[in-house]
Amino acid sequence: MVAIGFNRYLAWSHTVAFASRFTLFELSLNPDNPLQYQYDGEQLDITEETVSARVLLDDGRTEVREHTFFVWRDGLIVNLGEQSPLLAGWPLLGNKLLAFRDANIDNLRGLDMWIRMGQAETLEAFIEAMKRIGSPRFHTLAADREGVVFYGDLSTVSHVTQEQLDTCVSGLGATIARLTGNVVITLDGSTSRCNWGHDPDSPADSPYVYGFSSLPTVVRSDYAANSNDSYWLSNAQHPLTGFPVVMGPIGYEGEQQFLRTQLTHQMIAARLAGRDDLDDAPLFTLQNLQGLMYDNRVFGADICLDDVLTICADVAAANPMPSAEQEAAFRGCAQLARWDRRVNLESRGAHIFTEFWKALERQVGFNNILVSNELWAVDFDPAEPLTTPRGFDPLVAANQRLLIDALAAAVQAIETLALDLDAPWGDLQVLPRRDVDVPIHGGKESMGVFGAINASLAEGGYRDIESGNSYIQVVTWDGSDCPIAEGILTHSQSTDPESEHFADQSILYSNKQWIDLPFCPEDIRAAAIAVPLLLQE
């Protein structure tokens, strides 16, 4: 099925939504029978279910293996001992167990939903298709050829109300919620009052997830955007509010947003005002949207690097005989002062800032944001969510130590691998393809890069790209029936190292190029490179 795509009338995309797709339940066991739990004053049985699977062995043989699961009325009993010793054993402290309920366990609705989305001839029909609530975990954004845009988190969300979150989370559940930033919710499993509810328009085959009428949506004529954050600011002029925390525990209403979210909205505002040097007309075109995609600005550097350089200078002036760590930090600052604050192939110093940001995240990071009452010069303000927090306060002594230590850690990690501090980014971040290292621009999402590419530093640089940009499309329309679409598949079209398509589009992406995506039959025939393979019954 086509999950992200376009047709004659509209185009759509998805980003990851962090709404709750499951919850845990804290079960109170029968003190006389550890295979029973309390529910609405009754003792219900925990049952066993054994499943088998045929497993392929290294020598080519197969063997059948079995595993026994323990089942409560709404799902499985879980063992989270690998996450914490406090969550191991049966029973847990206080004669408890943790149980699991999954909103997607019966969800095959997406198969039909995405087909109907692709067939939609109007935005209304597109939205109607999404009312099936078949998306397992995605925000959806769409635009039609008339310039109307849609945003919605029409995905499967556990039907847990805010009242339930306020009254049904306690004890062990409250600890888990606090440690995970409300990402993992644990409810009281002893009462139906705390179990999932339903809406009149909840899916018939999955009635305990939220229905369309309860989920955040907006239709606009200006823009909609989302960068894997919550629904709250998918349009900065029309915030979506009043929804339970389960619909967006990361970046929830009134909470600090990802730097990439802030950058996205600032890029849009600048484009709509014609202030971004792409062109003077304050509108989006296919070409200037492509320019934004490949701009590779590092927003984290925009809002804090000047303060980092000031702190470096202050510490250097105050320490005529610096320590080895301080000397390493000063070497990093010297290169960062020359860096263009982008993650283009020719950018020199991007790896220093990347490792510096990772070091800060290890100290004050939480859910891909930096959280500190001392670090930021201007703290987060929910009334100004797209411009705060900003700046590092150079007058706080603890900040000097934190930032110098993070810089030193970054430089030492780079120099330990015998990498130059002034090496071009394109020599360091590469996608190995057969006998070619394809240079890849873009950078770490959490430091505020729109062209997200996330990779770990190891021998030779960043050679193992873990996540980020994948399929990218830019679509518009003119007076004809055929949409005008260009795109790129960053990891190329084939996973076969012997294929001529193993690195084809990765090289184009490296060069900031695009390919035509033909839609109308005559355009498809003109672009064909092989005889179509027809599959039929």
C-alpha positions as CSV (number, residue, x, y, z in Angstrom):
1,M,0.0,0.0,0.0
2,V,1.0,3.6,-0.4
3,A,1.4,5.1,3.0
4,I,2.8,8.5,2.0
5,G,2.0,9.7,-1.4
6,F,-0.1,11.9,-3.7
7,N,-2.8,11.7,-6.4
8,R,-4.4,14.1,-8.9
9,Y,-6.1,16.0,-6.1
10,L,-4.0,16.0,-3.0
11,A,-0.8,14.9,-1.3
12,W,-0.1,13.7,2.2
13,S,2.6,12.7,4.6
14,H,3.1,11.3,8.1
15,T,5.3,12.0,11.1
16,V,5.7,9.9,14.2
17,A,3.2,10.7,17.0
18,F,4.1,9.8,20.6
19,A,0.5,9.4,21.8
20,S,-0.1,6.4,24.1
21,R,-0.6,3.2,22.1
22,F,-0.6,1.1,25.3
23,T,-0.9,1.4,29.0
24,L,0.2,-0.7,31.9
25,F,-2.1,-1.8,34.6
26,E,-1.1,-2.4,38.2
27,L,-2.9,-5.5,39.3
28,S,-3.4,-6.4,43.0
29,L,-3.0,-10.1,43.5
30,N,-5.0,-12.4,45.7
31,P,-2.8,-12.9,48.8
32,D,-3.9,-16.6,48.8
33,N,-3.5,-17.2,45.1
34,P,-0.8,-15.4,43.0
35,L,-2.7,-16.5,39.8
36,Q,-5.7,-14.3,40.7
37,Y,-6.1,-10.5,40.7
38,Q,-8.8,-8.2,42.1
39,Y,-11.2,-6.5,39.6
40,D,-14.4,-4.7,40.7
41,G,-14.4,-6.7,44.0
42,E,-14.0,-10.1,42.3
43,Q,-11.0,-12.4,42.1
44,L,-10.3,-13.1,38.4
45,D,-8.0,-15.8,37.1
46,I,-4.7,-15.2,35.3
47,T,-4.6,-17.8,32.6
48,E,-1.8,-19.4,30.6
49,E,-1.5,-19.5,26.9
50,T,1.3,-21.5,25.2
51,V,2.4,-20.6,21.7
52,S,4.9,-22.3,19.4
53,A,7.0,-21.1,16.5
54,R,9.3,-22.9,14.1
55,V,12.8,-21.3,14.4
56,L,15.5,-21.4,11.7
57,L,18.9,-22.5,13.1
58,D,22.3,-21.5,11.9
59,D,22.9,-24.9,10.2
60,G,19.7,-24.6,8.1
61,R,17.6,-26.9,10.2
62,T,14.5,-25.8,12.1
63,E,13.1,-26.6,15.5
64,V,9.9,-25.8,17.2
65,R,10.1,-23.7,20.3
66,E,7.4,-22.9,22.8
67,H,6.7,-20.0,25.2
68,T,4.0,-19.7,27.8
69,F,2.4,-16.3,28.3
70,F,0.3,-15.3,31.2
71,V,-3.0,-13.5,30.3
72,W,-5.3,-11.2,32.2
73,R,-8.7,-10.0,30.9
74,D,-7.3,-7.3,28.6
75,G,-3.9,-8.6,27.5
76,L,-0.7,-10.0,28.8
77,I,1.3,-9.9,32.1
78,V,4.6,-8.3,31.5
79,N,8.0,-8.8,33.1
80,L,10.0,-5.5,33.1
81,G,12.9,-6.8,35.2
82,E,15.4,-5.9,32.4
83,Q,14.3,-2.3,32.7
84,S,14.6,-2.2,36.5
85,P,15.3,-4.8,39.3
86,L,12.3,-3.2,41.1
87,L,10.0,-4.4,38.4
88,A,11.2,-8.1,38.4
89,G,9.6,-11.0,40.1
90,W,6.1,-12.4,40.7
91,P,4.7,-10.7,42.7
92,L,6.2,-7.3,42.8
93,L,6.5,-5.2,45.9
94,G,3.1,-4.9,47.6
95,N,1.8,-8.1,46.1
96,K,1.4,-6.5,42.7
97,L,1.9,-7.4,39.0
98,L,2.1,-5.3,35.9
99,A,-0.2,-6.0,33.0
100,F,-0.3,-4.7,29.4
101,R,-3.1,-3.5,27.1
102,D,-2.4,-2.7,23.5
103,A,-4.4,-0.3,21.3
104,N,-3.1,-1.8,18.1
105,I,-3.6,-5.5,18.9
106,D,-6.5,-5.9,16.5
107,N,-5.7,-3.0,14.2
108,L,-5.8,-4.0,10.5
109,R,-7.9,-1.0,9.5
110,G,-4.9,0.8,8.0
111,L,-4.9,-1.6,5.0
112,D,-8.3,-0.3,3.9
113,M,-7.7,3.3,5.2
114,W,-4.6,4.0,3.1
115,I,-6.2,2.6,0.0
116,R,-9.2,4.9,0.4
117,M,-6.9,7.8,1.2
118,G,-5.1,7.2,-2.1
119,Q,-8.4,7.1,-3.9
120,A,-9.8,10.3,-2.4
121,E,-10.7,13.0,-4.9
122,T,-11.4,15.7,-2.2
123,L,-9.8,16.6,1.1
124,E,-13.2,15.7,2.7
125,A,-13.1,12.2,1.3
126,F,-9.5,11.9,2.5
127,I,-10.5,12.8,6.0
128,E,-13.5,10.5,5.8
129,A,-11.1,7.6,5.0
130,M,-9.0,8.4,8.0
131,K,-12.1,8.2,10.3
132,R,-11.4,4.5,10.3
133,I,-8.6,5.3,12.8
134,G,-6.3,2.7,11.1
135,S,-3.0,4.6,11.5
136,P,-1.0,2.8,14.2
137,R,1.3,5.7,15.3
138,F,1.4,8.7,12.9
139,H,0.4,12.3,12.6
140,T,-1.1,13.0,9.1
141,L,-0.6,16.2,7.1
142,A,-2.3,16.8,3.7
143,A,-2.7,19.5,1.2
144,D,-5.1,19.7,-1.8
145,R,-4.6,21.4,-5.2
146,E,-6.8,24.3,-4.0
147,G,-4.4,25.2,-1.2
148,V,-6.3,23.8,1.7
149,V,-4.3,21.9,4.3
150,F,-5.2,19.4,7.0
151,Y,-3.5,18.1,10.1
152,G,-4.7,15.4,12.4
153,D,-3.4,12.8,14.8
154,L,-6.0,10.3,13.7
155,S,-4.2,7.3,15.1
156,T,-5.0,4.6,17.6
157,V,-4.8,6.2,21.1
158,S,-5.6,4.4,24.3
159,H,-9.0,5.8,25.5
160,V,-7.7,7.1,28.8
161,T,-9.3,10.4,30.0
162,Q,-7.6,13.2,31.8
163,E,-9.7,12.5,34.8
164,Q,-8.5,8.9,34.8
165,L,-4.9,10.1,34.5
166,D,-5.5,12.4,37.5
167,T,-7.2,9.8,39.7
168,C,-6.0,6.3,38.6
169,V,-2.2,6.7,38.7
170,S,-0.6,6.1,42.0
171,G,2.1,4.1,43.8
172,L,4.3,2.2,41.4
173,G,2.4,3.7,38.4
174,A,3.2,7.3,39.6
175,T,6.9,6.4,39.8
176,I,6.9,5.0,36.2
177,A,5.0,8.0,34.9
178,R,7.5,10.4,36.5
179,L,10.6,8.5,35.2
180,T,9.2,8.4,31.7
181,G,7.7,11.8,31.5
182,N,4.2,10.4,31.2
183,V,5.2,8.4,28.2
184,V,4.4,5.1,30.0
185,I,1.1,5.3,31.9
186,T,0.3,2.7,34.6
187,L,-3.3,2.6,35.7
188,D,-5.1,1.0,38.7
189,G,-6.1,-2.4,37.4
190,S,-8.4,-3.2,40.3
191,T,-11.4,-1.3,39.1
192,S,-13.3,-0.8,35.8
193,R,-13.4,2.9,36.6
194,C,-9.7,3.1,35.6
195,N,-10.0,0.9,32.5
196,W,-10.2,2.3,29.0
197,G,-13.4,3.9,27.9
198,H,-14.9,4.5,24.4
199,D,-16.5,7.0,22.1
200,P,-19.6,6.7,20.0
201,D,-17.5,6.9,16.9
202,S,-14.7,4.6,18.2
203,P,-13.8,1.9,15.6
204,A,-16.3,-1.0,15.9
205,D,-13.5,-3.6,16.0
206,S,-11.5,-1.7,18.5
207,P,-14.0,0.3,20.6
208,Y,-11.5,1.2,23.4
209,V,-9.5,3.7,21.3
210,Y,-10.5,7.3,20.8
211,G,-12.8,8.1,17.9
212,F,-12.4,10.8,15.2
213,S,-14.5,13.4,17.1
214,S,-12.2,13.3,20.1
215,L,-8.8,13.5,18.3
216,P,-6.9,16.7,17.4
217,T,-7.5,18.0,13.8
218,V,-7.4,21.3,12.0
219,V,-8.2,22.4,8.5
220,R,-6.5,25.6,7.3
221,S,-5.7,27.8,4.3
222,D,-2.2,28.8,5.5
223,Y,-0.1,25.9,6.7
224,A,0.2,22.8,8.9
225,A,3.4,21.3,10.0
226,N,4.7,18.7,12.4
227,S,8.2,17.5,13.3
228,N,7.5,14.4,15.3
229,D,6.4,16.6,18.2
230,S,2.9,16.6,19.8
231,Y,-0.2,18.0,18.1
232,W,-0.2,21.2,20.1
233,L,1.6,23.5,17.7
234,S,0.9,21.9,14.3
235,N,-0.2,25.5,13.4
236,A,1.4,28.2,15.5
237,Q,-1.6,30.5,14.9
238,H,-4.1,27.9,15.9
239,P,-2.8,25.9,18.8
240,L,-4.8,22.7,19.6
241,T,-5.6,22.5,23.3
242,G,-7.8,20.7,25.8
243,F,-6.7,17.1,25.0
244,P,-5.6,14.5,27.6
245,V,-1.9,13.9,28.1
246,V,-2.1,10.5,26.5
247,M,-2.5,12.2,23.1
248,G,0.9,13.9,23.3
249,P,3.0,13.3,26.4
250,I,6.1,14.5,24.7
251,G,5.8,18.2,23.9
252,Y,2.4,18.4,25.5
253,E,0.3,21.6,25.6
254,G,2.3,24.4,27.2
255,E,5.5,22.3,27.3
256,Q,8.9,22.9,25.7
257,Q,9.0,21.8,22.1
258,F,11.8,20.1,20.1
259,L,14.3,22.6,18.6
260,R,13.4,21.1,15.2
261,T,9.7,22.0,15.8
262,Q,10.8,25.6,16.6
263,L,13.0,25.8,13.5
264,T,10.2,24.4,11.3
265,H,7.8,27.1,12.3
266,Q,10.4,29.8,12.1
267,M,11.3,28.7,8.5
268,I,7.6,28.8,7.6
269,A,7.1,32.2,9.1
270,A,10.2,33.6,7.2
271,R,9.0,32.0,3.9
272,L,5.5,33.4,4.3
273,A,7.0,36.8,4.9
274,G,9.6,36.4,2.0
275,R,12.5,36.9,4.4
276,D,14.6,33.8,3.9
277,D,16.7,34.7,0.8
278,L,15.1,31.9,-1.2
279,D,12.9,34.3,-3.2
280,D,11.1,37.6,-2.6
281,A,7.5,36.3,-3.1
282,P,6.0,35.4,0.3
283,L,4.6,32.0,-0.9
284,F,5.7,28.4,-1.1
285,T,6.8,27.0,-4.5
286,L,8.2,23.6,-5.3
287,Q,11.6,25.2,-5.7
288,N,11.8,27.2,-2.5
289,L,10.3,24.3,-0.5
290,Q,13.2,22.1,-1.8
291,G,15.6,24.9,-0.8
292,L,14.3,24.7,2.8
293,M,14.6,21.0,2.8
294,Y,18.3,21.2,2.0
295,D,19.2,24.3,3.9
296,N,20.8,22.3,6.8
297,R,20.8,25.1,9.3
298,V,21.6,24.0,12.9
299,F,19.1,25.9,15.0
300,G,20.8,24.9,18.3
301,A,23.9,26.7,17.2
302,D,21.9,29.7,16.2
303,I,20.5,30.2,19.7
304,C,23.5,29.3,21.8
305,L,26.9,29.1,20.1
306,D,27.7,32.7,20.6
307,D,27.3,32.2,24.3
308,V,29.5,29.1,24.2
309,L,32.3,31.0,22.5
310,T,32.0,33.8,25.1
311,I,32.3,31.3,27.9
312,C,35.4,29.7,26.2
313,A,37.0,33.2,25.9
314,D,36.2,34.0,29.6
315,V,37.5,30.7,30.9
316,A,40.7,31.0,28.8
317,A,41.3,34.6,30.1
318,A,40.8,33.4,33.7
319,N,43.1,30.4,33.3
320,P,46.6,31.2,31.9
321,M,47.6,27.6,32.7
322,P,44.6,25.6,31.5
323,S,44.0,21.9,32.3
324,A,44.1,19.3,29.6
325,E,40.3,19.3,29.5
326,Q,40.2,23.0,29.1
327,E,42.8,23.0,26.3
328,A,40.6,20.4,24.5
329,A,37.6,22.6,24.9
330,F,39.5,25.6,23.6
331,R,40.6,23.7,20.5
332,G,36.9,22.9,19.9
333,C,35.9,26.5,20.4
334,A,38.5,27.7,17.9
335,Q,37.1,25.5,15.2
336,L,33.5,26.2,16.1
337,A,34.2,29.9,15.7
338,R,35.0,29.2,12.0
339,W,32.1,26.8,11.5
340,D,29.2,28.0,9.2
341,R,26.6,26.6,11.7
342,R,25.2,24.2,9.1
343,V,25.5,20.5,8.3
344,N,26.4,20.8,4.7
345,L,29.0,18.5,3.1
346,E,31.6,21.4,3.2
347,S,30.8,22.4,6.8
348,R,33.9,22.2,9.0
349,G,33.2,21.8,12.7
350,A,29.7,20.2,12.6
351,H,31.0,17.1,14.3
352,I,32.3,19.1,17.2
353,F,29.0,20.7,17.8
354,T,27.2,17.3,17.3
355,E,29.3,15.6,20.0
356,F,29.1,18.7,22.2
357,W,25.3,18.5,22.0
358,K,25.3,14.8,22.8
359,A,27.4,15.5,25.9
360,L,24.9,18.1,27.0
361,E,22.0,15.7,26.5
362,R,23.8,13.2,28.7
363,Q,23.9,15.7,31.5
364,V,20.6,17.7,31.2
365,G,18.7,16.0,28.4
366,F,15.2,14.6,28.6
367,N,13.0,13.5,25.7
368,N,15.3,15.1,23.1
369,I,15.3,18.6,24.8
370,L,17.7,20.2,27.2
371,V,16.1,20.9,30.5
372,S,17.8,23.1,33.1
373,N,16.8,26.0,35.3
374,E,20.3,27.4,35.1
375,L,21.6,26.7,31.6
376,W,19.2,28.8,29.5
377,A,19.6,32.6,29.5
378,V,15.9,32.8,28.7
379,D,13.9,29.9,30.1
380,F,11.0,28.3,28.3
381,D,7.8,30.4,28.2
382,P,4.6,28.6,27.1
383,A,3.4,32.0,25.8
384,E,6.4,32.1,23.5
385,P,6.9,28.4,22.7
386,L,8.7,29.0,19.4
387,T,11.4,31.4,20.6
388,T,12.1,30.0,24.0
389,P,14.3,28.7,25.6
390,R,17.3,30.4,24.0
391,G,20.8,31.4,24.9
392,F,23.2,29.9,27.5
393,D,23.7,32.1,30.5
394,P,27.5,32.7,30.7
395,L,27.3,34.3,34.1
396,V,26.4,31.1,36.0
397,A,29.6,29.3,37.1
398,A,27.9,25.9,36.8
399,N,27.2,26.6,33.2
400,Q,30.9,27.4,32.6
401,R,31.9,24.0,34.0
402,L,29.1,22.1,32.2
403,L,29.8,23.6,28.8
404,I,33.6,23.4,29.1
405,D,33.3,19.7,30.2
406,A,30.9,19.0,27.3
407,L,33.3,20.6,24.8
408,A,36.2,18.7,26.2
409,A,34.3,15.4,25.9
410,A,33.4,16.2,22.3
411,V,37.0,17.0,21.3
412,Q,38.4,14.1,23.1
413,A,35.9,11.7,21.5
414,I,36.9,13.0,18.1
415,E,40.6,13.1,18.6
416,T,40.6,9.6,20.2
417,L,39.4,8.4,16.8
418,A,42.2,10.3,15.0
419,L,39.7,12.6,13.2
420,D,40.6,16.2,12.4
421,L,38.7,18.9,14.1
422,D,38.4,20.8,10.8
423,A,37.4,17.9,8.7
424,P,34.5,18.6,6.3
425,W,31.2,17.1,7.4
426,G,31.0,15.2,4.1
427,D,34.2,13.3,4.8
428,L,32.8,12.2,8.2
429,Q,29.1,11.4,7.7
430,V,28.8,8.8,4.9
431,L,26.6,6.0,3.7
432,P,28.8,3.1,2.7
433,R,27.6,1.6,-0.6
434,R,29.7,-1.2,-2.0
435,D,33.1,0.4,-2.7
436,V,31.8,4.0,-2.4
437,D,31.2,6.2,0.7
438,V,28.4,8.5,-0.2
439,P,28.7,11.8,1.7
440,I,25.4,12.6,3.5
441,H,24.4,16.1,4.6
442,G,22.0,16.8,7.4
443,G,22.5,16.2,11.1
444,K,21.2,15.3,14.5
445,E,17.5,16.0,14.9
446,S,17.5,17.0,18.5
447,M,20.0,19.9,18.0
448,G,17.5,21.5,15.6
449,V,18.2,20.3,12.1
450,F,15.3,20.1,9.7
451,G,17.1,17.6,7.4
452,A,17.4,15.0,10.1
453,I,20.1,12.4,9.9
454,N,21.0,10.6,13.1
455,A,24.2,8.6,13.3
456,S,26.7,7.5,16.0
457,L,30.4,8.5,16.0
458,A,32.7,5.6,15.6
459,E,35.9,4.7,13.8
460,G,36.1,6.6,10.6
461,G,33.3,9.0,11.5
462,Y,29.5,8.7,11.2
463,R,29.3,5.6,9.1
464,D,26.2,3.9,10.6
465,I,23.2,6.1,9.9
466,E,20.5,5.0,12.3
467,S,17.5,7.1,11.4
468,G,16.3,10.3,9.7
469,N,15.3,11.4,6.3
470,S,14.1,8.6,4.1
471,Y,11.4,9.1,1.5
472,I,10.9,12.8,0.7
473,Q,8.3,14.3,-1.7
474,V,7.5,17.8,-2.8
475,V,4.2,18.1,-4.7
476,T,2.3,21.0,-6.3
477,W,-0.3,21.5,-9.1
478,D,-0.9,23.8,-12.0
479,G,-3.9,23.9,-14.3
480,S,-3.4,20.4,-15.7
481,D,-4.7,17.1,-14.4
482,C,-1.2,15.9,-13.6
483,P,0.4,16.7,-10.2
484,I,3.9,18.1,-10.4
485,A,6.0,16.0,-8.0
486,E,9.7,15.5,-7.2
487,G,11.2,13.3,-4.6
488,I,14.1,11.3,-3.3
489,L,14.7,8.1,-1.5
490,T,17.7,8.8,0.6
491,H,18.8,5.2,1.1
492,S,18.3,4.3,-2.6
493,Q,16.0,1.9,-4.4
494,S,17.6,-1.4,-3.7
495,T,19.0,-3.3,-0.8
496,D,20.9,-5.6,-3.1
497,P,24.7,-4.6,-3.2
498,E,24.9,-6.0,-6.7
499,S,22.1,-3.8,-8.0
500,E,22.8,-0.7,-10.1
501,H,20.2,1.0,-7.8
502,F,22.0,0.2,-4.6
503,A,23.4,3.8,-4.3
504,D,21.6,5.6,-7.1
505,Q,19.4,8.0,-5.1
506,S,21.8,8.3,-2.2
507,I,24.2,10.0,-4.6
508,L,21.5,12.3,-5.9
509,Y,20.6,13.2,-2.3
510,S,24.2,13.9,-1.5
511,N,24.2,16.3,-4.4
512,K,21.0,17.9,-3.2
513,Q,19.2,16.7,-6.3
514,W,15.7,15.4,-6.9
515,I,14.0,13.1,-9.4
516,D,10.6,13.5,-11.2
517,L,7.8,11.4,-9.8
518,P,5.5,10.8,-12.8
519,F,1.9,10.3,-12.1
520,C,-0.2,10.5,-15.4
521,P,0.0,7.4,-17.7
522,E,1.8,9.2,-20.5
523,D,4.5,10.5,-18.1
524,I,4.9,7.1,-16.6
525,R,5.4,5.5,-20.0
526,A,8.0,8.2,-20.9
527,A,10.0,7.6,-17.7
528,A,9.9,3.8,-17.9
529,I,13.2,2.0,-17.7
530,A,11.9,-1.5,-18.0
531,V,8.9,-3.5,-19.2
532,P,6.3,-3.6,-16.4
533,L,5.8,-6.9,-14.6
534,L,2.0,-7.6,-14.4
535,L,0.8,-9.7,-11.5
536,Q,-2.6,-11.2,-11.8
537,E,-4.6,-14.2,-10.5
